[in-house]
Amino acid sequence: MLHHYQPSILSAPPHTTIPTTKSTAIRASTSTSLSKSRKTKTNISADEARISLLLALASQASSRSQQILMDLATESGKYLFPRRRFESRNLEEALMSVPDLETPEFRVIVRRDQYEIREVEPYFVAETMMPGISGFDFNGASQGFNVLAEYLFGKNTKSESMEMTTPVFTRKAQSDGEKMEMTAPVITKQSIYRDKWQMSFVMPSKYGADLPVPKDPSVKIKEVPRRIVAVSAFSGYVSDKEVKRRESKLRDALKSDKQFQLKKGALVEVAQYNPPFTLPFSRRNEIALEVEWKQE
């Protein structure tokens, strides 16, 4: 009896090629493709990671640069688009401008032809003694300004950057035994020490007395009490010669004032509101002397 041999996958001879079904071939092909795909994908991912990292860093740097530019533009805008908060008595004052920065609060008691009388509210200042033969000696003024600016922008126990204020005051220094009174952000003052001047920055009012402690021992924090001052404004750049002329003129004018008189020992203060790049005719400077009500 003849038996027909039926080939079986299980019983196939060693060298016999096993036929595959269509579904088996598809699965094998798919498996091979996935394996190649994984290898390709792995290689691409490494490249993509490097590119993504570079793009992320570039984007981060771009964002940071944009933020710096925005901050710079905002701060510059305060100078480029100033506000006018002072009433003008003449054409010279009408052309003056003041940056959009915080200034000490005050009210005008009375206006005269050559000056006005103000009552200035209390405020805090950071001050330093600066070297120089005059209040407007470039090296001394620069050194004093830089020391105070470092404190304002982070050289303090809180490493906190504070907002800039205006004006910058220059005033003659007083001896340690005398009461010190000042007005405004940066004050330079000269006293019995002919080669010594003081410069002061007015502190932002939002801090009150809770100001960061300076790391530089040459910087002192003081509170300026409420006081009354006679103020005369002028434009242009400040010089020692101009300050002396303006001070003498203000002192002479006050002699005929029927309501106010110079306070004994009053020292001149010079307020400068504008940055160096401001055009001379747009600059606002002020000469101030402390006064008091006359006794009736």
C-alpha positions in Angstrom: 0.0 0.0 0.0 1.4 3.2 -1.0 1.5 6.1 1.5 1.8 9.7 0.2 4.4 11.7 2.2 2.8 14.9 3.6 5.5 17.4 4.5 5.1 19.0 7.9 6.7 22.0 9.4 7.4 19.9 12.6 8.9 17.1 10.7 10.8 18.9 7.9 14.2 17.7 7.1 17.1 19.8 8.3 17.9 21.2 4.9 14.4 21.7 3.8 13.2 25.2 3.3 10.2 25.8 5.3 7.5 27.7 3.4 6.0 30.6 5.2 2.5 31.9 5.2 1.7 35.4 4.0 1.0 36.7 7.5 4.3 35.3 8.8 6.2 37.2 6.1 4.4 40.4 7.0 5.2 40.1 10.7 8.8 39.4 9.9 9.0 42.4 7.5 7.3 44.6 10.1 9.7 43.5 12.8 12.7 44.2 10.7 11.4 47.7 9.7 10.7 48.5 13.4 14.2 47.4 14.3 15.8 49.7 11.6 13.4 52.5 12.6 14.5 52.3 16.2 18.2 52.5 15.3 17.5 55.4 12.9 15.3 57.1 15.5 18.0 56.7 18.2 20.6 58.4 16.0 18.3 61.2 15.0 17.2 61.8 18.6 20.8 62.4 19.6 21.3 64.9 16.8 17.9 66.5 17.6 18.8 66.7 21.3 22.0 68.7 20.4 20.1 71.0 18.0 17.2 71.4 20.5 19.7 72.3 23.3 21.4 74.9 21.0 18.0 76.3 20.0 16.9 76.5 23.6 20.0 78.2 24.7 19.8 80.7 21.8 16.1 81.3 22.6 16.9 81.8 26.3 19.7 84.2 25.5 17.4 86.0 23.1 14.7 86.3 25.7 17.2 87.6 28.2 18.6 90.1 25.8 15.0 91.2 24.9 14.2 91.6 28.6 17.4 93.7 29.2 16.5 95.8 26.2 13.0 96.2 27.5 14.2 97.2 30.9 16.7 99.6 29.4 14.1 101.1 27.2 11.8 101.5 30.2 14.4 103.2 32.2 15.6 105.3 29.3 12.0 106.3 28.6 11.9 108.0 32.0 14.7 110.3 30.8 13.8 110.6 27.2 10.1 111.4 27.9 10.3 113.4 31.1 7.5 114.9 33.0 7.1 118.5 34.1 6.0 118.8 37.7 7.2 122.4 38.4 5.3 125.5 37.6 7.3 127.8 35.4 7.8 131.5 36.2 9.7 132.3 33.0 10.8 131.0 29.6 14.0 129.4 31.0 12.0 127.3 33.5 9.4 126.5 30.9 12.1 124.7 28.8 13.3 122.7 31.7 12.4 119.0 32.1 12.5 116.5 34.9 12.8 112.7 34.5 9.9 110.6 35.5 11.5 109.4 38.7 10.4 109.7 42.3 11.3 113.0 44.1 10.8 114.1 47.7 7.3 115.3 48.4 6.9 119.0 49.0 4.3 121.8 48.8 4.9 125.3 47.6 4.0 127.9 50.3 4.6 131.0 48.2 6.1 132.0 45.0 8.3 135.1 44.5 9.7 136.6 41.4 13.2 135.0 41.9 12.4 132.0 44.1 9.8 130.0 45.8 9.4 128.8 49.4 8.7 125.1 49.8 7.9 122.9 52.8 9.6 119.6 52.1 8.3 116.3 53.7 10.6 114.0 55.6 12.6 111.4 53.7 15.6 109.1 54.0 18.9 109.5 52.3 22.1 107.4 51.7 25.0 109.7 52.0 28.8 109.6 51.7 31.7 112.0 52.2 33.6 112.6 49.0 37.1 113.9 48.3 37.7 117.0 46.1 38.4 120.7 46.3 34.9 121.6 45.3 31.4 120.1 45.2 31.7 119.8 41.4 35.2 118.3 41.2 34.8 115.6 38.6 36.9 112.9 40.3 35.4 113.5 43.7 31.8 113.7 42.4 32.3 110.5 40.3 33.7 108.6 43.3 30.9 109.7 45.6 28.2 108.9 43.0 29.7 105.4 42.3 29.8 104.5 46.0 26.1 105.5 46.4 25.1 103.8 43.2 26.7 100.6 44.2 24.6 100.6 47.4 21.4 101.5 45.5 21.9 98.7 43.0 22.7 95.8 45.3 25.8 96.4 47.5 23.8 96.1 50.7 23.0 93.3 53.2 19.9 92.3 51.3 21.6 92.4 47.9 18.6 94.3 46.8 18.4 96.6 43.8 16.4 99.8 44.5 14.9 102.3 42.2 16.7 105.4 41.2 15.3 108.8 42.4 16.0 112.4 41.4 17.5 115.0 41.9 21.1 114.7 42.7 22.1 117.1 45.5 25.5 118.6 46.1 26.0 120.4 49.4 28.7 121.7 51.7 29.4 119.3 54.6 28.8 120.1 58.2 30.9 119.1 61.2 30.0 116.0 63.1 28.7 118.1 66.0 26.2 120.0 63.9 22.7 118.9 62.9 22.6 117.7 59.4 19.7 118.5 57.1 19.4 117.6 53.5 17.0 117.6 50.6 16.7 115.0 47.8 18.4 112.1 46.1 21.9 113.1 45.6 23.2 115.9 47.8 26.7 117.2 47.9 27.6 119.7 50.6 30.8 121.4 51.8 31.5 122.7 55.3 34.2 123.9 57.6 36.2 121.1 55.9 37.1 123.0 52.8 38.1 119.8 51.0 35.1 117.7 52.0 31.7 117.5 50.4 28.8 115.2 51.0 26.7 113.5 48.4 23.3 112.0 49.1 20.8 109.8 47.3 17.2 110.1 48.3 15.8 106.6 49.1 12.6 105.3 47.5 9.8 106.2 49.9 8.2 102.7 49.8 11.0 101.5 52.2 10.4 104.0 54.9 13.0 103.4 57.6 13.3 99.7 56.6 16.2 100.2 54.3 18.9 97.6 53.5 22.1 98.2 55.5 25.0 99.4 53.3 28.0 97.0 53.0 30.3 100.0 52.5 31.0 101.7 55.8 31.4 105.0 54.1 27.7 105.0 53.2 25.4 106.2 56.0 21.6 106.2 56.1 19.9 109.2 57.7 16.5 110.6 58.0 15.9 114.2 56.8 13.3 116.0 58.8 10.5 118.2 57.5 11.9 121.7 56.7 11.3 124.9 54.8 13.6 125.9 52.0 13.9 128.8 49.5 14.6 127.5 46.0 15.8 129.1 42.8 15.9 127.2 39.6 18.4 127.5 36.7 19.3 125.6 33.5 22.7 124.7 32.0 25.6 122.9 33.6 26.6 123.4 37.2 30.0 124.9 38.1 31.4 126.3 41.4 31.4 129.8 39.9 27.7 129.6 38.9 26.7 128.1 42.3 28.4 131.0 44.2 26.7 133.5 41.9 23.3 131.9 42.3 23.7 131.5 46.1 24.7 135.2 46.5 21.7 136.3 44.4 19.3 134.1 46.5 20.7 135.4 49.8 20.3 139.0 48.7 16.7 138.4 47.5 15.7 136.8 50.8 16.8 139.9 52.7 13.7 141.7 51.5 11.3 138.8 52.2 8.7 139.9 54.7 7.6 136.4 55.8 10.8 134.3 55.8 14.4 134.6 56.8 17.5 132.5 56.4 18.0 130.0 59.1 21.1 130.5 61.1 24.0 128.5 59.6 22.1 127.6 56.4 24.4 126.0 53.8 23.7 126.0 50.1 22.4 122.9 48.4 22.5 122.2 44.7 19.9 119.9 43.1 20.6 118.4 39.7 17.7 116.5 38.1 19.0 115.4 34.8 21.5 112.9 33.4 24.6 114.2 31.6 23.3 113.7 28.1 20.4 116.2 28.6 20.7 119.3 26.6 21.8 122.4 28.6 18.6 124.4 28.1 16.5 121.4 29.2 18.4 120.7 32.4 16.8 121.7 35.7 19.1 122.7 38.6 18.1 124.3 41.8 19.9 126.3 44.5 18.3 125.9 48.0 18.8 127.5 51.3 16.9 126.6 54.5 14.7 129.3 55.9 12.2 129.9 58.7 9.2 132.0 59.4 9.9 135.5 60.7 8.9 136.2 64.3 6.1 138.8 64.4 
